[in-house]
């Protein structure tokens, strides 16, 4: 029986790993290009202090909050290519799930792992963000058991030191650990001074990075713009922007455990799950944090159910049947979520989402002539035409400052004016001396469903940039099924 259980869960992990591997191979993340190029710059000259990629904000004091990951991506890509990076990305994801389910003794991990994987599949791949999943599970494993914490607490500063240099999600570890220690102290009515000192040491370790205190300044400034991001960036939008059945079912299971076994649930467990769940419904990007944090708790809840329902033969039989049904449902959901993700992945490839052919034309344009491209293509251009500066890319949504003359105060806001046709959009192109515009074909974009149509129906229709540029006399220099390239009238070819 034990061997069958282990074999079954090994099969689950292999299936999950294969799904994430395929995503990493098929999906080219819009930010991959600038991660790769940033890693190259770091390898050659060190971490830059100003922005090396844009012509709109070249003096901006850029903070690379994932500099070590970017360096690693560059080094590994040279040896393994995209397939190797995809294997590593899938391995990191599976490692997060395994660590989260550790302690389940091979009995109850299938359902929460499959549900969690159904949430993570839309956010996985070759992306630095997946490192947050591993670090969060490590923090939970370290703090959930006081005996383990007493034995390994001196590892905490090293964990935070590494996390702070790998990805900007490290404040999650600081916040989660503070919540656990604080609520545990409230429930037990005592607090160990040594625990506080160790926690503060971990906090201090996050300042040991190439940017020092500016790393925290960057994280706080980005958090302050979360309301703006929810209106402009898909992954920051709230729960109603995208159906996430696995997330809601996992949340329902966790809530059911909290309610049924409220006398056994620790205060910090209830507080942590509630906080992460609410964070997830306010922004899609945060759903993954709840998804991995809910695994160990749900596993423990299933073990409590086994104790409760396993004492009487008929109840035990019904419990086992119920768990089998849950397992089938979770597996079906994961397959459905993966199929949906694969369908979307087929549209996130070079030559389809990315303007592969148009970029070859842009390569022939003199570097001195500025090109403005879609936000999601900025990283791709940085990768494919390394000598050319871009108007905006995926790093720059929250960059605001009082810029020196000739630079933008907020390039992403300027970009939105052009994209949405807001007042002053022509002035943005003139001020930044944009001579070429590389844009997606609006008429080729797919219908995203009734909910998206309903939401968009509440806002005024945006006149496509193609039409606005044509009306203003810009010349359509090149077009294909996916992209169109406009040249300002009067400029040489």
N, C-alpha and C positions, 0 to 999 in steps of 0.2 A: 504493500500500500504506500509506504513512504517513498519507494522508488518511483511509483507511478505519479505521485504528487510532484516530485522533483522533476521528472521528465516533462510533465504537463506545464509546469511553470517555466522550464527551460524553453519549451516550444513557444510560450507566450512572449518571452523576452526576445527570442530569435525573430518572431514575426514583427514585433515592435521595432527591433533594430533594423530589419529589412525595410520597413516602411519609411523610417527616418533616413536610411541610407539612400533610398531612391529619391526622396525629396531633396536631399543635399546635392545629388547628381543632376537632377532635372531643373531645380529652381535656382536661378541666379539672383541672389538678393541684390536689390538696387544699390546697397551700400558696399557691396563686395569690392568694387573697383577702387574706391578711395581707401578702404582698409588695406588693400594690397599695396597701393602706392605709398600710403603713409608708412607702412612697415618697411618699404624700401628706403624711404628718406631717413627713418630712424636708424636703420642698419648702416647707412652711409655717413650721415652727419649728426645723428642724435635727434632727440625729441624737439621739434620746432616750437618756437615761442609765439610765432604769428602764423596766420593762415597761408599755406603754400599753394592753394589750389584756385582761389577765386580772384577775379578782378574787381569785384564789388566791395570786398572787405579784406584786402590783403594785409592791412596793419592790425586787424583784430587780434587780441591776445588769446589765441586759440588754446584750449586745454584739451589735450588728448587723454581722456579718462580710460582708455583701453589700450594704451601705448604698447604694453607688453604682449597683448593678444595680437595687435597689428604686426608687431615684429615677428611673432611666431607664425602668423598666416603667411607673411612674405617668405620666411625661411622654408616652411613646409611646402608651400606651393611650388617652390623651385625643385623640390625633390619628388613630391607625390602628385602634383597637379590637383585638379578639382576633385577627382575621384578619391585621392588620399585624404583631402580635407573633409570630404563627405563621410568617409569611414570614421575619421576622428570625431566629427560632429555627432554621428549616430552613436558612437561609443560613449561620448560624454552624456548624451541623453539617457541611454540605457543605464549608465553608472548612477545617474541621479535617481532613477526609478528603483534600482537595486538597493541603494543606500537607504532610500525612503522606506522600502519594504523590509529592510533587515530587521530581524527579530520576530518575523512572522512564523518562523519555523516551517516555511513552505506550505502553510495551510490556507491562509486567507488573502494572499496578495493578488490573485488574479483579477478580481472585480475592481478594486481601487486602481490597480496599475493600468488596466485596460481603459477605464474611464479617464484617468489622468492622461494617458497617452493620446486619447481622443481629443483632449484639449491642447496638448503640446504639439500635435502633428501640424497644426496650422502656423506654428511659431518656430519650428525647428529648422534644421539645415546648417549651412555654414554661416553662422551668426555668433558674434561675441555674447549676445544675451543668454545663450544656453548655459554659459558658465554660472550664471546666477542660480540656476536650478540645482546644480551640484553643491554649490557653497551653502545654499539655504538648507538643503538636506543634511549637510555636515553640521551646520549650526544647531539644527533641531536634534540631531543625534547626540551632540555634545551636551546640550542643556536639558534634554528631557529627563535624564536620570541623574540624580544628585551624586550617586556613587561614581558614575562615569565622569561627571563634571569634576568631582574632587580628584579623580585620578589623572584627568587629561586637561585640566583647566589652563595649564601653562602653554598649551598648544594654541589657545585662543588668539593671542597677539599675532602669531605667525599666520593663522588663517586669514585674519583681517588685513595683514600686510600684503599677502598675495592677492586677495580679492580686490583691494583698492588699486592695485596696479594692473589688474586684468580686465576689470569692467566697472563702469560707473554705478552698477546696481548695489555696490557694497553697503550703502546706508540701510538697505533692507536687513542685513546681518546685525548692524548696530541696533536698529529699532526692535527687531524680533528678540534679540538677547536681552535688551533692556526690559521689554514687556514681560518676558518669562521670569527674569530675576525679580522684577518689581511685584508682579502679581503673586509669585510664589512667596515673597516676603510678607505680603498682605495676608495671604491665606494661612501661613504658618506663624504669623505674628513675630517674626524675627528675621534679621538680615545680617549676613556675615560680612564684616568689613573687608575681609580678604577677597570675597567675590566682587565687591565694588572696585577694589584696587585693580584686580585682574581685568575687569570689564573696561575700566578707564585706560589700562595699558593697551588693550585692543583698539580702543578709540584713537589713542595717540599714534598707534602703528599706521593708521590710515593716512597720516600726514607725511609718511616716509615714501614719497613719490616724486617724480621729476618736477611737479608743479606745486608741491607743498600745500599750503592752506588754500591756494586757488582752486584745488580740486573740489573742496567742499563748497567754495563760492560758486563754482560752475553747477554743481548738483543742485544747490539751493535755488539758483536763478532759473534752472530748468523746471524745477518743481513749482515755482511761482507762476509759471506760464501754462500750467496744466489745463486751465480753463480755455485758454486760447488754442492749445493743441487739440482739445476735444472737438473744436469746430473745424479744424483744418487738416488733421492727420488721422488716417483711418485707424491705426492701431491704438490711438488715444481715445477713440470714441466710446461711449457707454454701451451697455449690454444690448440695447435694442438695435444696434447697427449690424449685428451679425448673430445668427442662430448658433447656440452653443449647448446642445442637448446634453452632452457628456458633463459639462460644467454644472448644469442645474441638477442633474441626477446625483452627481458626486456631492454637491452641496446639500441635497435633500437627505442623503445617507448620513452625512456628518451631523446635520441638525437632528436627525432622528436618534442617533447615538447620544448626543448631548442631552436631549430631552428624556429619553428612556433611562439613561444611567447617570442622571444629573448628580446623584450622591457620590458617584465614583469619579466623575469627570473633574479634573483639576481646574482651578480658576484660570490659570494661564492658558490651558488648552482651549477653553471656551472663548477666552478673549482673543487669542491668536487667530483661531479659525474665523471668528466673527469679523475681525479687522481685515484679514486677507480676503474674505469673501466679499465684503463691502468694497474693498479696493478694486476687486476684479469686476464688479458690476458698474463701477464708475469709469473704468478704462479697460478695453479689451486686452491691452498688453500685460496687465497685472493678473489676468486670470490664471496664467501659468504658475504663479507663486502659490495661489491657493491650491491648485491642482496637485503640486508635489507635496505641500504641507499636509494635505488631507489624507495622504496615503497611510502613514504610520498610525494616525488616529483612527481611521476607518478599520484598519487591520485589527487594532486593539478592540474596537467595538464588536467586530465579528467574533473575536475570541470570547467576549463577555456573553454574546448571544449563545454561543456553543455551551457555555457553562449553564446558562439559564434554561435552554431548551433541550439539553442533552441528558437530563436526568431521567426522563421518561421515554420509553421506546417509541411510542407513536409521535410524540412531540419532536423527538430527535429525527425521525424519518421526515416529518413535515419540514423541519428546519433545513435538512440536507437538500430536499427537493427545492425549497425556496432559494437556497444559495446556488444551486445548479441553474435555476431559471435566471437569477441575477447574472451569473457568469455568461450564459448564452446571450442575454440582452446586452451586456457590456461588450462582448465580442462583436456582435452585430453592429453596435453603435460605432465601435472602432473601425470596422471595415467600411461602414458608410462614410464616416469622417475622413478616412484615408482616401476613399474613392473620390469624394468631393475635392479633397486637397490635390489629388493627382490631376483631376480635370482642370483645376485652376493652375496647377504647375505647368501644364502644357502651354499655357498662355504667358508664362514667365520665362521664355527662352530667348536666346539671341535669334534675330531674324523675325521675331514676332512682337514681343513686348519691347525689346530693345531695337533701335533703328540701325541694324548692322550695315545695310547698304547705304543709308544716308550718311553714316559716319565716314564712310570711304570718300564721300563727296566733301564733307567738312574737312577732312585731312588735307585737301588741296587748297583750302582757303588760307591766305596768309595769316600767320599767328597774330599780327598786329590788328587784324579786323575781329572785333568782338562778336561772339556767337552767344545767343541766349537759348537755352534748351529747357525742356520740361524738367521739373524738380526730380522726378524719379529716374531721369537719365543722367543726372550730374555725375554720379559715381561711375557710371559706365564710360562717359567721355574722359574722365580723369584717368581711367585705366587704359583706354584704347588710344587716346591722343595725349600722352603725358605732358607734352610741351604747351598744350592749350589750357588757358585759364577758363573757368566756368562762371556763370552768373550766380548759381546757387546749387547746393547739393544736400544730401541727407544729414549733414552735420549741423546745418546752419539755421534750422527753423527757429531756434531760440536765441540767436545771436542779436543782441541789441546794445547800442552804445552811442555816445556822441562822437561821430566819426570825423576824422580830419577832412579837409576840403578835397573833393574829388572821389570820396568813398561813401558808401551807403551806411545809414544809421541802422537799417534793418533790412537786409537783402531779401529775406523770405517774405516780409510784408510787401515789399516792392514787387516781388514776383507774383503775389496774389492779386495785386492791382492789375497786372497785365493779364493774368489767367482769367480773372473774373470780369475784366472790362470795367473796373471801378474808375471813379473820377481820377484823372491824372495818370492813366496807364500809358498814354503816349509820351508824357513827360519823363516817365521812368526809362523808356527806351532811349529818349534823346539825352537825358542827363548821363546815362551810363554808356553813351556812344555805341549802342548796339547796332550792328550793321547786318546781322543775319539772325534769323529766328528758326530754330529747329523744333517742330511741334508735332504732336500726335494727331492723326486724322480723327477728328471728333465723330464723324459719321460712321467710323468703323468700330467704335467702342460698343461693347456688348451691353444688353439690358441686364441689370443686376437684380431684377426681381421687383415684386409688388411693393415691398416695404421701402426700398430705395426710391421707387417712383413716388410713393406717398410722401416721404420726407422731402424729396426734391420739389414736389408739387406745392409746398408751403413757401417756397422762395421764388423770386423772379427768375425767369429764364435767362441764362447767360448767353450772349451772342458769341458764337465760336470765334476764337482768335483768328482762324483762317479767314473768315469773312471780314473781320475788322481790318486786318492787314491789307487784304485785297482792296477794300474800299478806300484805304489811305494811300494806295498807289504802290505798295510793296510788290515786288515781282516774285512770282512762284518759280523758283529756279530748279527745283527737283521735287518729285513726289512719287511715292509708291503706296502700297496698300496700308502701310502702318505709319508713315511719317511724311511730313511736307517741310521743305526748306525754303524760306522766304529771304529775299535780298532787298535791302533798302534801295528805293529808287535813286538813281544817280551814282551808285557805287559801281566800281568796276567788277567784272566777273572774275 
